[in-house]
């Protein structure tokens, strides 16, 4: 199931929501693509979506939940990837 929290997180002049799946990352990536979210918006276990995409996420079928419930659903599904356990990103080599 695709889940989203309210756009309450400020950044870069807009408010942001978290978009997750409690089924699989594949389901999440497919939904995010339908929503028009770029892959670079994926962060470990969720997509950050700007407030102007929030109503579209609901229209496409995402279920609105409070942030703490979103995180709990990710943990229960075994899909939570805490920052300290995420693989380190290696910057591209300079040419």
DODREN-833167 format. One record per atom (N, C-alpha, C, CB): x, y, z; residue in one letter; atom name. Coordinates in nm, 4 decimals, padded with zeros to 6 digits, always signed. Atoms other than C-alpha are relative to their C-alpha. Glycine has a CB too. Example, Ala and Ser with C-alpha at 12.3 -4.5 7.8 and 13.67 -1.06 7.14 Angstrom:
<kepas>
<kepa <+00.0890, -00.1190, +00.0000>, "a", "N">
<kepa <+01.2300, -00.4500, +00.7800>, "a", "CA">
<kepa <+00.0900, +00.1200, +00.0000>, "a", "C">
<kepa <-00.0992, +00.0027, +00.1246>, "a", "CB">
<kepa <-00.0820, -00.1190, -00.0060>, "s", "N">
<kepa <+01.3670, -00.1060, +00.7140>, "s", "CA">
<kepa <-00.0770, +00.1090, +00.0730>, "s", "C">
<kepa <+00.0414, +00.0462, -00.1415>, "s", "CB">
</kepas>
This chain:
<kepas>
<kepa <+00.0846, -00.1164, +00.0000>, "x", "N">
<kepa <+00.0000, +00.0000, +00.0000>, "x", "CA">
<kepa <+00.0901, +00.1240, +00.0000>, "x", "C">
<kepa <-00.0968, -00.0009, +00.1222>, "x", "CB">
<kepa <-00.0745, -00.1259, +00.0044>, "x", "N">
<kepa <+00.1269, +00.3489, -00.0802>, "x", "CA">
<kepa <-00.0548, +00.0926, +00.1078>, "x", "C">
<kepa <-00.0095, +00.0670, -00.1411>, "x", "CB">
<kepa <+00.0354, -00.0859, -00.1122>, "x", "N">
<kepa <+00.1270, +00.5864, +00.2161>, "x", "CA">
<kepa <+00.0680, +00.1353, -00.0150>, "x", "C">
<kepa <+00.0393, -00.0658, +00.1337>, "x", "CB">
<kepa <-00.0562, -00.1347, +00.0073>, "x", "N">
<kepa <+00.1864, +00.9611, +00.2428>, "x", "CA">
<kepa <-00.0372, +00.0751, +00.1278>, "x", "C">
<kepa <-00.0515, +00.0762, -00.1270>, "x", "CB">
<kepa <+00.0340, -00.0868, -00.1116>, "x", "N">
<kepa <+00.2058, +01.2095, +00.5290>, "x", "CA">
<kepa <-00.0275, +00.1407, -00.0520>, "x", "C">
<kepa <+00.1133, +00.0014, +00.1055>, "x", "CB">
<kepa <+00.0328, -00.1370, +00.0409>, "x", "N">
<kepa <+00.0916, +01.5722, +00.5211>, "x", "CA">
<kepa <+00.1268, +00.0779, -00.0312>, "x", "C">
<kepa <-00.0809, +00.0719, +00.1099>, "x", "CB">
<kepa <-00.1172, -00.0831, +00.0321>, "x", "N">
<kepa <+00.3279, +01.8280, +00.3669>, "x", "CA">
<kepa <+00.0270, +00.1014, +00.1118>, "x", "C">
<kepa <-00.0211, +00.0737, -00.1348>, "x", "CB">
<kepa <-00.0309, -00.0824, -00.1172>, "x", "N">
<kepa <+00.4675, +01.9696, +00.6923>, "x", "CA">
<kepa <+00.1484, +00.0317, +00.0133>, "x", "C">
<kepa <-00.0474, -00.0694, +00.1249>, "x", "CB">
<kepa <-00.1449, -00.0086, -00.0152>, "x", "N">
<kepa <+00.8435, +01.9529, +00.6341>, "x", "CA">
<kepa <+00.0548, +00.1084, -00.0920>, "x", "C">
<kepa <+00.0668, -00.1363, -00.0304>, "x", "CB">
<kepa <-00.0477, -00.1116, +00.0839>, "x", "N">
<kepa <+00.9941, +02.2850, +00.5142>, "x", "CA">
<kepa <+00.1372, -00.0275, -00.0615>, "x", "C">
<kepa <+00.0064, +00.1283, +00.0826>, "x", "CB">
<kepa <-00.1287, +00.0098, +00.0681>, "x", "N">
<kepa <+01.2783, +02.2989, +00.2648>, "x", "CA">
<kepa <-00.0071, +00.0642, -00.1364>, "x", "C">
<kepa <+00.0438, -00.1453, -00.0127>, "x", "CB">
<kepa <-00.0091, -00.0653, +00.1306>, "x", "N">
<kepa <+01.3796, +02.5086, -00.0351>, "x", "CA">
<kepa <-00.1250, +00.0802, -00.0360>, "x", "C">
<kepa <+00.0255, -00.1033, -00.1065>, "x", "CB">
<kepa <+00.1135, -00.0878, +00.0233>, "x", "N">
<kepa <+01.0809, +02.7392, +00.0071>, "x", "CA">
<kepa <-00.1344, -00.0672, -00.0184>, "x", "C">
<kepa <+00.0266, +00.0801, -00.1166>, "x", "CB">
<kepa <+00.1276, +00.0718, +00.0090>, "x", "N">
<kepa <+00.8120, +02.4669, -00.0016>, "x", "CA">
<kepa <-00.0110, -00.0978, +00.1166>, "x", "C">
<kepa <-00.0126, -00.0752, -00.1364>, "x", "CB">
<kepa <+00.0204, +00.1056, -00.0985>, "x", "N">
<kepa <+00.6620, +02.2080, +00.2310>, "x", "CA">
<kepa <+00.0040, -00.1344, -00.0709>, "x", "C">
<kepa <-00.1346, +00.0188, +00.0758>, "x", "CB">
<kepa <-00.0206, +00.1311, +00.0590>, "x", "N">
<kepa <+00.7350, +01.8400, +00.1715>, "x", "CA">
<kepa <-00.0745, -00.1085, +00.0771>, "x", "C">
<kepa <+00.1483, -00.0322, -00.0053>, "x", "CB">
<kepa <+00.0605, +00.1217, -00.0553>, "x", "N">
<kepa <+00.5624, +01.5049, +00.2326>, "x", "CA">
<kepa <+00.0953, -00.1161, -00.0231>, "x", "C">
<kepa <-00.1397, -00.0288, -00.0646>, "x", "CB">
<kepa <-00.0727, +00.1247, +00.0210>, "x", "N">
<kepa <+00.7060, +01.1566, +00.2621>, "x", "CA">
<kepa <-00.0947, -00.0995, -00.0646>, "x", "C">
<kepa <+00.0577, -00.0559, +00.1341>, "x", "CB">
<kepa <+00.0776, +00.1002, +00.0723>, "x", "N">
<kepa <+00.5794, +00.8918, +00.0212>, "x", "CA">
<kepa <+00.0706, -00.1334, +00.0176>, "x", "C">
<kepa <-00.0157, +00.0371, -00.1520>, "x", "CB">
<kepa <-00.0605, +00.1307, -00.0263>, "x", "N">
<kepa <+00.6385, +00.5266, +00.1168>, "x", "CA">
<kepa <-00.0925, -00.1116, -00.0472>, "x", "C">
<kepa <+00.0314, -00.0165, +00.1502>, "x", "CB">
<kepa <+00.0784, +00.1210, +00.0221>, "x", "N">
<kepa <+00.5217, +00.1738, +00.0439>, "x", "CA">
<kepa <+00.0279, -00.0947, +00.1156>, "x", "C">
<kepa <+00.0341, -00.0668, -00.1380>, "x", "CB">
<kepa <-00.0225, +00.1029, -00.1027>, "x", "N">
<kepa <+00.4678, -00.0888, +00.3113>, "x", "CA">
<kepa <-00.0020, -00.1398, -00.0632>, "x", "C">
<kepa <-00.1077, +00.0101, +00.1120>, "x", "CB">
<kepa <-00.0043, +00.1265, +00.0733>, "x", "N">
<kepa <+00.4830, -00.3581, +00.0396>, "x", "CA">
<kepa <+00.1388, -00.0233, -00.0586>, "x", "C">
<kepa <-00.1058, -00.0014, -00.1117>, "x", "CB">
<kepa <-00.1303, +00.0179, +00.0646>, "x", "N">
<kepa <+00.8003, -00.3030, -00.1654>, "x", "CA">
<kepa <+00.0498, +00.1323, -00.0563>, "x", "C">
<kepa <-00.0084, -00.1057, -00.1118>, "x", "CB">
<kepa <-00.0571, -00.1178, +00.0644>, "x", "N">
<kepa <+01.0374, -00.0457, -00.3074>, "x", "CA">
<kepa <-00.0424, +00.0057, -00.1466>, "x", "C">
<kepa <+00.1538, -00.0008, +00.0116>, "x", "CB">
<kepa <+00.0459, +00.0026, +00.1399>, "x", "N">
<kepa <+00.9299, -00.1579, -00.6553>, "x", "CA">
<kepa <-00.1361, +00.0695, -00.0118>, "x", "C">
<kepa <-00.0094, -00.1467, -00.0524>, "x", "CB">
<kepa <+00.1313, -00.0655, +00.0012>, "x", "N">
<kepa <+00.5700, -00.0572, -00.5789>, "x", "CA">
<kepa <+00.0155, +00.1510, +00.0181>, "x", "C">
<kepa <-00.0909, -00.0581, +00.1111>, "x", "CB">
<kepa <-00.0232, -00.1414, -00.0262>, "x", "N">
<kepa <+00.6968, +00.2759, -00.4449>, "x", "CA">
<kepa <+00.0555, +00.0712, -00.1226>, "x", "C">
<kepa <+00.0950, +00.0167, +00.1172>, "x", "CB">
<kepa <-00.0597, -00.0628, +00.1183>, "x", "N">
<kepa <+00.9100, +00.3510, -00.7527>, "x", "CA">
<kepa <-00.1022, +00.0145, -00.1138>, "x", "C">
<kepa <+00.1208, -00.0820, -00.0481>, "x", "CB">
<kepa <+00.1022, -00.0064, +00.1047>, "x", "N">
<kepa <+00.6218, +00.2709, -00.9900>, "x", "CA">
<kepa <-00.0983, +00.1135, +00.0306>, "x", "C">
<kepa <-00.0753, -00.1358, -00.0121>, "x", "CB">
<kepa <+00.0946, -00.1046, -00.0385>, "x", "N">
<kepa <+00.3842, +00.4982, -00.7963>, "x", "CA">
<kepa <+00.0635, +00.1381, -00.0162>, "x", "C">
<kepa <-00.0473, -00.0206, +00.1454>, "x", "CB">
<kepa <-00.0695, -00.1289, +00.0108>, "x", "N">
<kepa <+00.6409, +00.7800, -00.7782>, "x", "CA">
<kepa <+00.0145, +00.0417, -00.1461>, "x", "C">
<kepa <+00.1386, -00.0076, +00.0668>, "x", "CB">
<kepa <-00.0102, -00.0312, +00.1428>, "x", "N">
<kepa <+00.6909, +00.7569, -01.1542>, "x", "CA">
<kepa <-00.1345, +00.0487, -00.0540>, "x", "C">
<kepa <+00.0479, -00.1238, -00.0793>, "x", "CB">
<kepa <+00.1333, -00.0447, +00.0419>, "x", "N">
<kepa <+00.3141, +00.7842, -01.2108>, "x", "CA">
<kepa <-00.0290, +00.1408, +00.0518>, "x", "C">
<kepa <-00.1079, -00.0979, +00.0500>, "x", "CB">
<kepa <+00.0210, -00.1305, -00.0623>, "x", "N">
<kepa <+00.3155, +01.0857, -00.9798>, "x", "CA">
<kepa <+00.0854, +00.1087, -00.0648>, "x", "C">
<kepa <+00.0306, -00.0078, +00.1486>, "x", "CB">
<kepa <-00.0897, -00.0964, +00.0635>, "x", "N">
<kepa <+00.5946, +01.2481, -01.1788>, "x", "CA">
<kepa <+00.1171, +00.0396, +00.0864>, "x", "C">
<kepa <-00.0754, +00.1217, -00.0377>, "x", "CB">
<kepa <-00.1139, -00.0283, -00.0877>, "x", "N">
<kepa <+00.8521, +01.2389, -00.8992>, "x", "CA">
<kepa <+00.1270, -00.0591, -00.0606>, "x", "C">
<kepa <-00.0242, -00.0570, +00.1427>, "x", "CB">
<kepa <-00.1253, +00.0519, +00.0552>, "x", "N">
<kepa <+01.2100, +01.2068, -01.0223>, "x", "CA">
<kepa <+00.0657, -00.0992, +00.0958>, "x", "C">
<kepa <+00.0965, +00.1151, -00.0306>, "x", "CB">
<kepa <-00.0670, +00.1028, -00.0816>, "x", "N">
<kepa <+01.4179, +00.9129, -00.8977>, "x", "CA">
<kepa <+00.0945, +00.0635, +00.1025>, "x", "C">
<kepa <+00.0787, -00.0976, -00.0904>, "x", "CB">
<kepa <-00.0911, -00.0656, -00.0948>, "x", "N">
<kepa <+01.6560, +01.1602, -00.7315>, "x", "CA">
<kepa <-00.0720, +00.0436, +00.1280>, "x", "C">
<kepa <+00.0657, +00.1215, -00.0661>, "x", "CB">
<kepa <+00.0777, -00.0347, -00.1193>, "x", "N">
<kepa <+01.3717, +01.2376, -00.4845>, "x", "CA">
<kepa <-00.0095, -00.1178, +00.0972>, "x", "C">
<kepa <-00.1406, +00.0458, -00.0401>, "x", "CB">
<kepa <+00.0001, +00.1187, -00.0874>, "x", "N">
<kepa <+01.4131, +00.8833, -00.3401>, "x", "CA">
<kepa <+00.1152, +00.0114, +00.0986>, "x", "C">
<kepa <+00.0117, -00.1322, -00.0833>, "x", "CB">
<kepa <-00.1007, -00.0113, -00.1056>, "x", "N">
<kepa <+01.5970, +00.8885, -00.0067>, "x", "CA">
<kepa <-00.0097, -00.1209, +00.0924>, "x", "C">
<kepa <-00.0181, +00.1320, +00.0805>, "x", "CB">
<kepa <-00.0121, +00.1218, -00.0799>, "x", "N">
<kepa <+01.6817, +00.5456, +00.1444>, "x", "CA">
<kepa <-00.1239, -00.0889, -00.0004>, "x", "C">
<kepa <+00.0321, +00.0366, +00.1399>, "x", "CB">
<kepa <+00.1197, +00.0825, -00.0107>, "x", "N">
<kepa <+01.3222, +00.4272, +00.1979>, "x", "CA">
<kepa <-00.1282, +00.0770, -00.0311>, "x", "C">
<kepa <-00.0089, -00.0589, +00.1381>, "x", "CB">
<kepa <+00.1174, -00.0831, +00.0290>, "x", "N">
<kepa <+01.0919, +00.7086, +00.0869>, "x", "CA">
<kepa <+00.0325, +00.1015, -00.1096>, "x", "C">
<kepa <-00.0483, +00.0730, +00.1280>, "x", "CB">
<kepa <-00.0141, -00.1137, +00.0907>, "x", "N">
<kepa <+01.0340, +00.9799, -00.1691>, "x", "CA">
<kepa <-00.0412, +00.1253, +00.0749>, "x", "C">
<kepa <-00.0856, -00.0187, -00.1296>, "x", "CB">
<kepa <+00.0411, -00.1311, -00.0468>, "x", "N">
<kepa <+01.0244, +01.3426, -00.0665>, "x", "CA">
<kepa <-00.0796, +00.0626, -00.1138>, "x", "C">
<kepa <+00.1237, +00.0897, +00.0421>, "x", "CB">
<kepa <+00.0821, -00.0608, +00.1049>, "x", "N">
<kepa <+00.7364, +01.5000, -00.2587>, "x", "CA">
<kepa <-00.0439, +00.1394, +00.0448>, "x", "C">
<kepa <-00.1240, -00.0892, -00.0327>, "x", "CB">
<kepa <+00.0400, -00.1364, -00.0350>, "x", "N">
<kepa <+00.6594, +01.8728, -00.2689>, "x", "CA">
<kepa <-00.1518, +00.0097, +00.0166>, "x", "C">
<kepa <+00.0481, +00.0994, -00.1077>, "x", "CB">
<kepa <+00.1424, -00.0155, -00.0314>, "x", "N">
<kepa <+00.3245, +01.9999, -00.1460>, "x", "CA">
<kepa <-00.0886, +00.0068, -00.1245>, "x", "C">
<kepa <-00.0206, +00.1246, +00.0828>, "x", "CB">
<kepa <+00.0840, -00.0090, +00.1199>, "x", "N">
<kepa <+00.2046, +02.0646, -00.5023>, "x", "CA">
<kepa <-00.0274, -00.1368, -00.0623>, "x", "C">
<kepa <+00.0658, +00.0904, -00.1028>, "x", "CB">
<kepa <+00.0301, +00.1361, +00.0481>, "x", "N">
<kepa <+00.2143, +01.6855, -00.5673>, "x", "CA">
<kepa <-00.0832, -00.0796, +00.1004>, "x", "C">
<kepa <+00.1298, -00.0752, -00.0297>, "x", "CB">
<kepa <+00.0704, +00.0705, -00.1070>, "x", "N">
<kepa <+00.0384, +01.5921, -00.2423>, "x", "CA">
<kepa <-00.1419, -00.0417, -00.0412>, "x", "C">
<kepa <-00.0063, +00.0879, +00.1242>, "x", "CB">
<kepa <+00.1385, +00.0343, +00.0375>, "x", "N">
<kepa <-00.3208, +01.6085, -00.3738>, "x", "CA">
<kepa <-00.0026, -00.1027, -00.1132>, "x", "C">
<kepa <-00.0774, +00.1268, -00.0425>, "x", "CB">
<kepa <-00.0080, +00.1006, +00.1070>, "x", "N">
<kepa <-00.2182, +01.4109, -00.6841>, "x", "CA">
<kepa <+00.0303, -00.1376, +00.0570>, "x", "C">
<kepa <+00.1074, +00.0387, -00.1029>, "x", "CB">
<kepa <-00.0311, +00.1283, -00.0637>, "x", "N">
<kepa <-00.0710, +01.1389, -00.4605>, "x", "CA">
<kepa <-00.1265, -00.0612, +00.0599>, "x", "C">
<kepa <+00.1081, +00.0181, +00.1093>, "x", "CB">
<kepa <+00.1257, +00.0492, -00.0565>, "x", "N">
<kepa <-00.4048, +01.1116, -00.2790>, "x", "CA">
<kepa <-00.0945, -00.0437, -00.1107>, "x", "C">
<kepa <-00.0664, +00.1079, +00.0871>, "x", "CB">
<kepa <+00.0881, +00.0325, +00.1129>, "x", "N">
<kepa <-00.5947, +01.1140, -00.6091>, "x", "CA">
<kepa <+00.0391, -00.1334, -00.0637>, "x", "C">
<kepa <+00.0045, +00.1121, -00.1057>, "x", "CB">
<kepa <-00.0482, +00.1261, +00.0579>, "x", "N">
<kepa <-00.3767, +00.8276, -00.7374>, "x", "CA">
<kepa <-00.0176, -00.1189, +00.0941>, "x", "C">
<kepa <+00.1462, +00.0132, -00.0373>, "x", "CB">
<kepa <+00.0298, +00.1114, -00.0903>, "x", "N">
<kepa <-00.4646, +00.6242, -00.4281>, "x", "CA">
<kepa <+00.0856, -00.0119, +00.1238>, "x", "C">
<kepa <+00.0109, -00.1234, -00.0733>, "x", "CB">
<kepa <-00.0804, +00.0063, -00.1217>, "x", "N">
<kepa <-00.2068, +00.6981, -00.1582>, "x", "CA">
<kepa <-00.0902, +00.0213, +00.1218>, "x", "C">
<kepa <+00.1141, +00.1059, -00.0034>, "x", "CB">
<kepa <+00.0742, -00.0117, -00.1247>, "x", "N">
<kepa <-00.3376, +00.6647, +00.1969>, "x", "CA">
<kepa <+00.0711, +00.0987, +00.0916>, "x", "C">
<kepa <-00.0151, -00.1379, +00.0689>, "x", "CB">
<kepa <-00.0551, -00.1016, -00.0890>, "x", "N">
<kepa <-00.2844, +00.9624, +00.4286>, "x", "CA">
<kepa <+00.0137, -00.0559, +00.1411>, "x", "C">
<kepa <-00.0887, +00.1261, +00.0002>, "x", "CB">
<kepa <-00.0280, +00.0434, -00.1371>, "x", "N">
<kepa <-00.1213, +00.8759, +00.7627>, "x", "CA">
<kepa <+00.0891, +00.1028, +00.0675>, "x", "C">
<kepa <+00.0670, -00.1405, +00.0021>, "x", "CB">
<kepa <-00.0974, -00.0834, -00.0708>, "x", "N">
<kepa <+00.0599, +01.0718, +01.0344>, "x", "CA">
<kepa <+00.1418, -00.0555, -00.0198>, "x", "C">
<kepa <-00.0347, +00.0077, +00.1513>, "x", "CB">
<kepa <-00.1401, +00.0389, +00.0237>, "x", "N">
<kepa <+00.4403, +01.0643, +00.9987>, "x", "CA">
<kepa <+00.0447, -00.1165, +00.0864>, "x", "C">
<kepa <+00.0910, +00.1177, +00.0248>, "x", "CB">
<kepa <-00.0459, +00.1090, -00.0892>, "x", "N">
<kepa <+00.4969, +00.8409, +01.3015>, "x", "CA">
<kepa <-00.0599, -00.1341, -00.0415>, "x", "C">
<kepa <-00.0377, +00.0306, +00.1470>, "x", "CB">
<kepa <+00.0616, +00.1243, +00.0468>, "x", "N">
<kepa <+00.2510, +00.5845, +01.1616>, "x", "CA">
<kepa <+00.0656, -00.0494, -00.1284>, "x", "C">
<kepa <-00.1500, +00.0202, -00.0225>, "x", "CB">
<kepa <-00.0722, +00.0357, +00.1226>, "x", "N">
<kepa <+00.4305, +00.5927, +00.8270>, "x", "CA">
<kepa <+00.1278, -00.0751, +00.0349>, "x", "C">
<kepa <+00.0328, +00.1264, -00.0834>, "x", "CB">
<kepa <-00.1259, +00.0629, -00.0420>, "x", "N">
<kepa <+00.7613, +00.5108, +00.9977>, "x", "CA">
<kepa <-00.0249, -00.1362, +00.0628>, "x", "C">
<kepa <+00.0747, +00.0901, +00.0989>, "x", "CB">
<kepa <+00.0324, +00.1287, -00.0629>, "x", "N">
<kepa <+00.5984, +00.2350, +01.2045>, "x", "CA">
<kepa <-00.0357, -00.1044, -00.1050>, "x", "C">
<kepa <-00.1161, +00.0163, +00.0996>, "x", "CB">
<kepa <+00.0377, +00.0941, +00.1068>, "x", "N">
<kepa <+00.4496, +00.0761, +00.8915>, "x", "CA">
<kepa <+00.1239, -00.0459, -00.0769>, "x", "C">
<kepa <-00.1019, +00.0653, -00.0970>, "x", "CB">
<kepa <-00.1249, +00.0382, +00.0675>, "x", "N">
<kepa <+00.7932, +00.0830, +00.7234>, "x", "CA">
<kepa <+00.0781, -00.1005, +00.0843>, "x", "C">
<kepa <+00.0871, +00.1247, -00.0281>, "x", "CB">
<kepa <-00.0732, +00.0924, -00.0882>, "x", "N">
<kepa <+00.9545, -00.0843, +01.0259>, "x", "CA">
<kepa <-00.0671, -00.1372, +00.0022>, "x", "C">
<kepa <+00.0085, +00.0571, +00.1436>, "x", "CB">
<kepa <+00.0733, +00.1267, -00.0042>, "x", "N">
<kepa <+00.6825, -00.3504, +01.0456>, "x", "CA">
<kepa <+00.0202, -00.0797, -00.1295>, "x", "C">
<kepa <-00.1502, +00.0258, +00.0235>, "x", "CB">
<kepa <-00.0186, +00.0659, +00.1300>, "x", "N">
<kepa <+00.7260, -00.4250, +00.6739>, "x", "CA">
<kepa <+00.1456, -00.0396, -00.0259>, "x", "C">
<kepa <-00.0482, +00.0915, -00.1114>, "x", "CB">
<kepa <-00.1419, +00.0301, +00.0205>, "x", "N">
<kepa <+01.1045, -00.4516, +00.7148>, "x", "CA">
<kepa <+00.0638, +00.0855, -00.1077>, "x", "C">
<kepa <+00.0171, -00.1447, -00.0352>, "x", "CB">
<kepa <-00.0501, -00.0863, +00.1073>, "x", "N">
<kepa <+01.1576, -00.1643, +00.4683>, "x", "CA">
<kepa <+00.0638, +00.1286, +00.0516>, "x", "C">
<kepa <-00.1125, +00.0344, -00.0944>, "x", "CB">
<kepa <-00.0594, -00.1216, -00.0552>, "x", "N">
<kepa <+01.2890, +00.1037, +00.7055>, "x", "CA">
<kepa <+00.1508, -00.0078, -00.0157>, "x", "C">
<kepa <-00.0392, +00.0193, +00.1493>, "x", "CB">
<kepa <-00.1452, -00.0081, +00.0180>, "x", "N">
<kepa <+01.6438, +00.2097, +00.6194>, "x", "CA">
<kepa <+00.0511, +00.1237, +00.0726>, "x", "C">
<kepa <+00.0384, +00.0044, -00.1518>, "x", "CB">
<kepa <-00.0502, -00.1147, -00.0749>, "x", "N">
<kepa <+01.7783, +00.4347, +00.8959>, "x", "CA">
<kepa <+00.1274, +00.0556, -00.0621>, "x", "C">
<kepa <+00.0254, -00.0386, +00.1451>, "x", "CB">
<kepa <-00.1141, -00.0680, +00.0613>, "x", "N">
<kepa <+02.0394, +00.6875, +00.7898>, "x", "CA">
<kepa <+00.1326, -00.0652, +00.0378>, "x", "C">
<kepa <+00.0015, +00.1462, +00.0406>, "x", "CB">
<kepa <-00.1281, +00.0574, -00.0433>, "x", "N">
<kepa <+02.3159, +00.5254, +00.9962>, "x", "CA">
<kepa <+00.0262, -00.1387, -00.0597>, "x", "C">
<kepa <+00.0037, -00.0087, +00.1518>, "x", "CB">
<kepa <-00.0188, +00.1310, +00.0634>, "x", "N">
<kepa <+02.2588, +00.1909, +00.8186>, "x", "CA">
<kepa <-00.0012, +00.0057, -00.1523>, "x", "C">
<kepa <-00.1070, -00.0946, +00.0465>, "x", "CB">
<kepa <+00.0061, -00.0147, +00.1460>, "x", "N">
<kepa <+02.2213, +00.3287, +00.4664>, "x", "CA">
<kepa <+00.1402, -00.0081, -00.0590>, "x", "C">
<kepa <-00.0673, +00.1340, -00.0393>, "x", "CB">
<kepa <-00.1318, +00.0041, +00.0643>, "x", "N">
<kepa <+02.5056, +00.2575, +00.2235>, "x", "CA">
<kepa <+00.0486, +00.1413, -00.0303>, "x", "C">
<kepa <-00.0050, -00.0838, -00.1298>, "x", "CB">
<kepa <-00.0604, -00.1305, +00.0279>, "x", "N">
<kepa <+02.7422, +00.5500, +00.1826>, "x", "CA">
<kepa <+00.0013, +00.0253, -00.1492>, "x", "C">
<kepa <+00.1430, +00.0082, +00.0570>, "x", "CB">
<kepa <-00.0070, -00.0382, +00.1418>, "x", "N">
<kepa <+02.7160, +00.7341, -00.1455>, "x", "CA">
<kepa <+00.1422, +00.0416, -00.0327>, "x", "C">
<kepa <-00.1001, +00.1154, -00.0330>, "x", "CB">
<kepa <-00.1344, -00.0330, +00.0440>, "x", "N">
<kepa <+03.0436, +00.7541, -00.3273>, "x", "CA">
<kepa <-00.0124, +00.1071, -00.1078>, "x", "C">
<kepa <+00.0763, -00.1267, -00.0528>, "x", "CB">
<kepa <+00.0101, -00.1047, +00.1034>, "x", "N">
<kepa <+03.0858, +01.0825, -00.5163>, "x", "CA">
<kepa <+00.0656, -00.0463, -00.1296>, "x", "C">
<kepa <+00.0656, +00.1316, +00.0486>, "x", "CB">
<kepa <-00.0601, +00.0399, +00.1279>, "x", "N">
<kepa <+03.1601, +01.0446, -00.8884>, "x", "CA">
<kepa <+00.1436, +00.0500, -00.0090>, "x", "C">
<kepa <-00.0830, +00.0541, -00.1187>, "x", "CB">
<kepa <-00.1415, -00.0381, +00.0188>, "x", "N">
<kepa <+03.5268, +01.0562, -00.9867>, "x", "CA">
<kepa <+00.0081, +00.1265, -00.0848>, "x", "C">
<kepa <+00.0809, -00.1158, -00.0673>, "x", "CB">
<kepa <-00.0215, -00.1221, +00.0804>, "x", "N">
<kepa <+03.6503, +01.3890, -01.1167>, "x", "CA">
<kepa <+00.0815, -00.0335, -00.1212>, "x", "C">
<kepa <+00.0700, +00.1104, +00.0820>, "x", "CB">
<kepa <-00.0743, +00.0238, +00.1247>, "x", "N">
<kepa <+03.7769, +01.4011, -01.4686>, "x", "CA">
<kepa <+00.1060, +00.1020, -00.0203>, "x", "C">
<kepa <-00.0920, -00.0004, -00.1187>, "x", "CB">
</kepas>
